[in-house]
Amino acid sequence: MKRILTAIAALAVVAGSALPSFAGMLDDIRSRGVVRIGVSLGGEPIGFRDAQNNPVGYDVDVANRLAEKLGVPVEFTDVSGDARISMLVSGQIDVAIANTSATLERAKVVNFSIPYNRAGLRVIVQKDSGIKELKDLSGKKVVVGRGTTGETFLKSAVPDAQLVYVDQFAPDGVLQLQQKRVDAAIEDSSLLDYLATKNPTLVTLAGLYSNDPIGMAVAKGDPEFVRWLDMFVSDYIQSGAYEANYKKWWGAEANPPALNPQW
């Protein structure tokens, strides 16, 4: 009997050592006294810098609300494209609120909260480019964010398009459009709809090429933190803060995409 108990105890030690140990992100954030949030400052109105170089925009407002609910100040890091994921995995940021589409491929590497926004891929073109529909992008120069869902879509849908890569859609991609160095761009509708209202030489093509859930992304391994974020987003939607924040940045007449507050 003694040998059996000893063997069981040894197996318990081995099994325990094989399991990862997580202090818990909520505890880590409280102990550290700051939440490190990655935001993409690559385009109005999602995220950009004001005249004083401060981060502002829809996602920044969501991030500030999250920090308020956690009871700690926020430390912002500007992230974009592939950096959103790699910085989470490497532990450089705690959460990415960075206009990140929750895709199956990304979900292999990180976890997502329920959607706090929705957007679809849209194409914006020079008004005088002659581009009327997606197939007209064949042979045309199209600016695209590196590592984005727009890049993946365009490579499949219009393989003959000449992709011009940028790490930051704004200012780099926007500047190329304004200087007519490219014929078109593909990005989230939330960015391009806003851009078209500010630039009379640009026009968006009708229709969306996806309807993507935009979620908060976190590193794998802490389901309790994901559950807390789900509850936060649910409160954000049901409290009316989501609608108010959306109309703050897209206008009082804007119609916020319908979101499900269940978690």
PyMOL commands that set and color helices and strands:
alter all, ss='L'
color gray80, all
select helices_A, chain A and resi 2-18+25-32+58-70+83-89+106-108+134-137+149-157+169-178+189-198+223-238+241-250
alter helices_A, ss='H'
color red, helices_A
select strands_A, chain A and resi 35-39+48-49+55-56+74-78+95-96+110-112+117-119+121-126+141-145+162-166+184-188+202-204+212-214+217-219
alter strands_A, ss='S'
color yellow, strands_A
deselect
rebuild
show_as cartoon
